[in-house]
Amino acid sequence: MSNNPKPSFFQVISSVVSAAFGVQSSANRERDFTGGSAKTYIVAGIVFTVIFILAIVGVVRLVLA
């Protein structure tokens, strides 16, 4: 195990959203690679993607209605 603390729930969410939009800082990326679990970020990324797609579909339906 590493000595680095695990990122909190909100840090994981922040990292996933920042990475999705391409604006993540080097310090946060380094924290994610040294202290985080890949499984956590993969699951968070999939959940974010599904929510993002559903939001886009909802906006399109609202505009076309």
OpenMM code with the backbone's topology and positions (N, CA, C; nanometers):
from openmm import Vec3, app, unit

residues = "MET SER ASN ASN PRO LYS PRO SER PHE PHE GLN VAL ILE SER SER VAL VAL SER ALA ALA PHE GLY VAL GLN SER SER ALA ASN ARG GLU ARG ASP PHE THR GLY GLY SER ALA LYS THR TYR ILE VAL ALA GLY ILE VAL PHE THR VAL ILE PHE ILE LEU ALA ILE VAL GLY VAL VAL ARG LEU VAL LEU ALA".split()
positions = [
    Vec3(0.0839, -0.1188, 0.0000),
    Vec3(0.0000, 0.0000, 0.0000),
    Vec3(0.0879, 0.1244, 0.0000),
    Vec3(0.0334, 0.2312, -0.0530),
    Vec3(0.1083, 0.3560, -0.0566),
    Vec3(0.0812, 0.4374, 0.0689),
    Vec3(0.1719, 0.5311, 0.0966),
    Vec3(0.1567, 0.6183, 0.2123),
    Vec3(0.0689, 0.7377, 0.1823),
    Vec3(0.0307, 0.7553, 0.0583),
    Vec3(-0.0518, 0.8693, 0.0192),
    Vec3(-0.1964, 0.8469, 0.0625),
    Vec3(-0.2607, 0.9509, 0.1151),
    Vec3(-0.4007, 0.9361, 0.1562),
    Vec3(-0.4909, 0.9196, 0.0345),
    Vec3(-0.5977, 0.8446, 0.0548),
    Vec3(-0.6940, 0.8252, -0.0528),
    Vec3(-0.7722, 0.9549, -0.0749),
    Vec3(-0.8002, 0.9885, -0.2001),
    Vec3(-0.8813, 1.1077, -0.2274),
    Vec3(-1.0224, 1.0902, -0.1720),
    Vec3(-1.0805, 1.2008, -0.1269),
    Vec3(-1.2170, 1.1956, -0.0753),
    Vec3(-1.3158, 1.1802, -0.1909),
    Vec3(-1.4404, 1.1543, -0.1562),
    Vec3(-1.5469, 1.1391, -0.2564),
    Vec3(-1.5548, 1.2631, -0.3458),
    Vec3(-1.5511, 1.3812, -0.2850),
    Vec3(-1.5632, 1.5046, -0.3622),
    Vec3(-1.4392, 1.5311, -0.4467),
    Vec3(-1.3235, 1.4877, -0.4009),
    Vec3(-1.2028, 1.5006, -0.4821),
    Vec3(-1.2099, 1.4103, -0.6049),
    Vec3(-1.2650, 1.2910, -0.5887),
    Vec3(-1.2817, 1.2001, -0.7023),
    Vec3(-1.3789, 1.2603, -0.8032),
    Vec3(-1.4927, 1.3104, -0.7564),
    Vec3(-1.5915, 1.3716, -0.8455),
    Vec3(-1.5304, 1.4910, -0.9175),
    Vec3(-1.4598, 1.5762, -0.8434),
    Vec3(-1.3950, 1.6929, -0.9023),
    Vec3(-1.2933, 1.6520, -1.0086),
    Vec3(-1.2173, 1.5497, -0.9816),
    Vec3(-1.1166, 1.5026, -1.0768),
    Vec3(-1.1811, 1.4474, -1.2037),
    Vec3(-1.2883, 1.3730, -1.1886),
    Vec3(-1.3552, 1.3144, -1.3044),
    Vec3(-1.4154, 1.4239, -1.3928),
    Vec3(-1.4816, 1.5205, -1.3309),
    Vec3(-1.5425, 1.6299, -1.4083),
    Vec3(-1.4339, 1.7148, -1.4749),
    Vec3(-1.3293, 1.7458, -1.4006),
    Vec3(-1.2197, 1.8255, -1.4559),
    Vec3(-1.1517, 1.7530, -1.5722),
    Vec3(-1.1284, 1.6259, -1.5562),
    Vec3(-1.0651, 1.5479, -1.6622),
    Vec3(-1.1557, 1.5372, -1.7845),
    Vec3(-1.2867, 1.5263, -1.7628),
    Vec3(-1.3801, 1.5169, -1.8748),
    Vec3(-1.3771, 1.6429, -1.9607),
    Vec3(-1.3585, 1.7574, -1.8976),
    Vec3(-1.3550, 1.8832, -1.9711),
    Vec3(-1.2126, 1.9267, -2.0045),
    Vec3(-1.1125, 1.8485, -1.9642),
    Vec3(-0.9741, 1.8747, -2.0000),
    Vec3(-0.9084, 1.9887, -1.9260),
    Vec3(-0.9508, 2.0157, -1.8036),
    Vec3(-0.8958, 2.1276, -1.7290),
    Vec3(-0.8364, 2.0860, -1.5944),
    Vec3(-0.7982, 1.9617, -1.5807),
    Vec3(-0.7456, 1.9143, -1.4532),
    Vec3(-0.6023, 1.9630, -1.4320),
    Vec3(-0.5717, 2.0057, -1.3110),
    Vec3(-0.4383, 2.0554, -1.2792),
    Vec3(-0.3410, 1.9390, -1.2628),
    Vec3(-0.2146, 1.9696, -1.2794),
    Vec3(-0.1105, 1.8671, -1.2650),
    Vec3(-0.1049, 1.8119, -1.1223),
    Vec3(-0.1261, 1.8992, -1.0251),
    Vec3(-0.1220, 1.8546, -0.8854),
    Vec3(-0.2346, 1.7548, -0.8568),
    Vec3(-0.3540, 1.7822, -0.9058),
    Vec3(-0.4656, 1.6893, -0.8838),
    Vec3(-0.4439, 1.5586, -0.9590),
    Vec3(-0.3913, 1.5663, -1.0797),
    Vec3(-0.3641, 1.4449, -1.1573),
    Vec3(-0.2609, 1.3587, -1.0846),
    Vec3(-0.1581, 1.4225, -1.0316),
    Vec3(-0.0559, 1.3498, -0.9559),
    Vec3(-0.1170, 1.2844, -0.8317),
    Vec3(-0.2036, 1.3562, -0.7604),
    Vec3(-0.2705, 1.3009, -0.6421),
    Vec3(-0.3542, 1.1784, -0.6811),
    Vec3(-0.4233, 1.1890, -0.7941),
    Vec3(-0.5085, 1.0784, -0.8383),
    Vec3(-0.4277, 0.9540, -0.8717),
    Vec3(-0.3139, 0.9723, -0.9382),
    Vec3(-0.2337, 0.8574, -0.9772),
    Vec3(-0.1597, 0.7944, -0.8605),
    Vec3(-0.1254, 0.8733, -0.7594),
    Vec3(-0.0496, 0.8164, -0.6476),
    Vec3(-0.1381, 0.7653, -0.5354),
    Vec3(-0.2536, 0.8251, -0.5127),
    Vec3(-0.3342, 0.7863, -0.3975),
    Vec3(-0.4649, 0.7201, -0.4309),
    Vec3(-0.5089, 0.7305, -0.5543),
    Vec3(-0.6413, 0.6803, -0.5885),
    Vec3(-0.6390, 0.5415, -0.6489),
    Vec3(-0.7538, 0.4795, -0.6492),
    Vec3(-0.7716, 0.3479, -0.7089),
    Vec3(-0.8299, 0.3647, -0.8492),
    Vec3(-0.7747, 0.2940, -0.9457),
    Vec3(-0.8232, 0.3031, -1.0834),
    Vec3(-0.9705, 0.2638, -1.0915),
    Vec3(-1.0093, 0.1643, -1.0136),
    Vec3(-1.1474, 0.1169, -1.0156),
    Vec3(-1.2445, 0.2290, -0.9767),
    Vec3(-1.2067, 0.3075, -0.8780),
    Vec3(-1.2907, 0.4182, -0.8326),
    Vec3(-1.3114, 0.5201, -0.9436),
    Vec3(-1.2036, 0.5544, -1.0130),
    Vec3(-1.2124, 0.6548, -1.1190),
    Vec3(-1.2859, 0.6019, -1.2415),
    Vec3(-1.2718, 0.4744, -1.2718),
    Vec3(-1.3440, 0.4145, -1.3845),
    Vec3(-1.4936, 0.4168, -1.3583),
    Vec3(-1.5341, 0.3746, -1.2397),
    Vec3(-1.6772, 0.3754, -1.2046),
    Vec3(-1.7315, 0.5178, -1.2049),
    Vec3(-1.6580, 0.6110, -1.1451),
    Vec3(-1.7023, 0.7508, -1.1421),
    Vec3(-1.7110, 0.8081, -1.2830),
    Vec3(-1.6181, 0.7722, -1.3697),
    Vec3(-1.6209, 0.8186, -1.5082),
    Vec3(-1.7405, 0.7656, -1.5846),
    Vec3(-1.7736, 0.6388, -1.5633),
    Vec3(-1.8898, 0.5803, -1.6306),
    Vec3(-2.0180, 0.6455, -1.5807),
    Vec3(-2.0300, 0.6641, -1.4499),
    Vec3(-2.1489, 0.7294, -1.3938),
    Vec3(-2.1614, 0.8717, -1.4471),
    Vec3(-2.0506, 0.9465, -1.4501),
    Vec3(-2.0535, 1.0832, -1.5027),
    Vec3(-2.0981, 1.0841, -1.6484),
    Vec3(-2.0454, 0.9913, -1.7285),
    Vec3(-2.0798, 0.9854, -1.8705),
    Vec3(-2.2282, 0.9584, -1.8903),
    Vec3(-2.2835, 0.8653, -1.8147),
    Vec3(-2.4263, 0.8341, -1.8255),
    Vec3(-2.5110, 0.9554, -1.7865),
    Vec3(-2.4760, 1.0204, -1.6764),
    Vec3(-2.5505, 1.1391, -1.6331),
    Vec3(-2.5389, 1.2504, -1.7371),
    Vec3(-2.4199, 1.2700, -1.7930),
    Vec3(-2.3985, 1.3734, -1.8941),
    Vec3(-2.4832, 1.3466, -2.0184),
    Vec3(-2.4853, 1.2224, -2.0652),
    Vec3(-2.5652, 1.1870, -2.1830),
    Vec3(-2.7134, 1.2072, -2.1551),
    Vec3(-2.7601, 1.1648, -2.0381),
    Vec3(-2.9014, 1.1836, -2.0037),
    Vec3(-2.9374, 1.3324, -1.9951),
    Vec3(-2.8459, 1.4145, -1.9459),
    Vec3(-2.8703, 1.5589, -1.9396),
    Vec3(-2.8808, 1.6179, -2.0797),
    Vec3(-2.7933, 1.5759, -2.1698),
    Vec3(-2.7983, 1.6250, -2.3083),
    Vec3(-2.9289, 1.5816, -2.3746),
    Vec3(-2.9681, 1.4571, -2.3570),
    Vec3(-3.0935, 1.4079, -2.4138),
    Vec3(-3.2116, 1.4868, -2.3569),
    Vec3(-3.2087, 1.5132, -2.2276),
    Vec3(-3.3162, 1.5906, -2.1643),
    Vec3(-3.3243, 1.7319, -2.2190),
    Vec3(-3.2114, 1.7973, -2.2384),
    Vec3(-3.2113, 1.9330, -2.2940),
    Vec3(-3.2638, 1.9319, -2.4379),
    Vec3(-3.2216, 1.8366, -2.5166),
    Vec3(-3.2693, 1.8276, -2.6556),
    Vec3(-3.4192, 1.8043, -2.6595),
    Vec3(-3.4697, 1.7156, -2.5763),
    Vec3(-3.6138, 1.6912, -2.5725),
    Vec3(-3.6910, 1.8147, -2.5276),
    Vec3(-3.6350, 1.8870, -2.4328),
    Vec3(-3.6989, 2.0092, -2.3852),
    Vec3(-3.7053, 2.1143, -2.4952),
    Vec3(-3.5976, 2.1270, -2.5709),
    Vec3(-3.5930, 2.2265, -2.6793),
    Vec3(-3.6864, 2.1885, -2.7926),
    Vec3(-3.6939, 2.0592, -2.8231),
    Vec3(-3.7774, 2.0146, -2.9347),
    Vec3(-3.9238, 1.9996, -2.8995),
    Vec3(-3.9578, 2.0062, -2.7734),
    Vec3(-4.0969, 1.9873, -2.7310),
    Vec3(-4.1802, 2.1102, -2.7594),
] * unit.nanometer
topology = app.Topology()
chain = topology.addChain("A")
for resn in residues:
    res = topology.addResidue(resn, chain)
    for name in ("N", "CA", "C"):
        topology.addAtom(name, app.Element.getBySymbol(name[0]), res)
